[in-house]
Amino acid sequence: MSARSERFDDIGAGLAALLHVPAEMAALREEIVGLRAEVIALREALPPMLVNVQQAAERLGVSVPTVRRLVRAGRLPSVHIGSSVRVDLSRVRPIDPGEVAQLAAQARRGVTPLR
């Protein structure tokens, strides 16, 4: 068998392997959809993690006035129970470094991130 023929065989084997990729991707997509549904169901089944304003400030690493301001602005999910405010930390997502950089740039330009 010549070197050229071996190269064509290798290329043919590689192409044959690539033909299976779309089916494998479809199977992975289905698995991801199923897992996503399971995660959503688990989140809905868990009771909310309600904490008072002081605890929320401690866990989020901000001041109590900042928590109150974010609650008033609707930026922090909360529930009023009687006269007290409880912050739902289960619905708070962490801020990624890119978002921190974007918020810092907005602050330097004088754009207020609170809507």
Contacts in CASP RR format, 6 or more apart in sequence:
PFRMAT RR
TARGET T0000
AUTHOR 0000-0000-0000
METHOD contacts of the structure
MODEL  1
MSARSERFDDIGAGLAALLHVPAEMAALREEIVGLRAEVIALREALPPML
VNVQQAAERLGVSVPTVRRLVRAGRLPSVHIGSSVRVDLSRVRPIDPGEV
AQLAAQARRGVTPLR
1 9 0 8 1.000
43 90 0 8 1.000
46 90 0 8 1.000
48 79 0 8 1.000
48 88 0 8 1.000
48 90 0 8 1.000
48 91 0 8 1.000
49 88 0 8 1.000
49 89 0 8 1.000
49 90 0 8 1.000
50 79 0 8 1.000
50 81 0 8 1.000
50 86 0 8 1.000
50 87 0 8 1.000
50 88 0 8 1.000
50 89 0 8 1.000
51 59 0 8 1.000
51 86 0 8 1.000
51 87 0 8 1.000
51 89 0 8 1.000
52 84 0 8 1.000
52 85 0 8 1.000
52 86 0 8 1.000
52 87 0 8 1.000
53 64 0 8 1.000
53 67 0 8 1.000
53 68 0 8 1.000
53 71 0 8 1.000
53 85 0 8 1.000
53 87 0 8 1.000
54 64 0 8 1.000
55 87 0 8 1.000
56 67 0 8 1.000
56 76 0 8 1.000
56 87 0 8 1.000
56 89 0 8 1.000
57 63 0 8 1.000
57 64 0 8 1.000
57 66 0 8 1.000
57 67 0 8 1.000
59 89 0 8 1.000
60 67 0 8 1.000
60 89 0 8 1.000
60 92 0 8 1.000
67 76 0 8 1.000
67 87 0 8 1.000
68 85 0 8 1.000
69 114 0 8 1.000
70 76 0 8 1.000
70 114 0 8 1.000
71 78 0 8 1.000
71 85 0 8 1.000
71 87 0 8 1.000
73 114 0 8 1.000
73 115 0 8 1.000
75 114 0 8 1.000
75 115 0 8 1.000
76 87 0 8 1.000
76 92 0 8 1.000
77 87 0 8 1.000
77 88 0 8 1.000
77 91 0 8 1.000
77 92 0 8 1.000
78 85 0 8 1.000
78 86 0 8 1.000
78 87 0 8 1.000
78 88 0 8 1.000
79 85 0 8 1.000
79 86 0 8 1.000
79 88 0 8 1.000
80 86 0 8 1.000
95 103 0 8 1.000
103 113 0 8 1.000
106 112 0 8 1.000
106 113 0 8 1.000
107 113 0 8 1.000
END
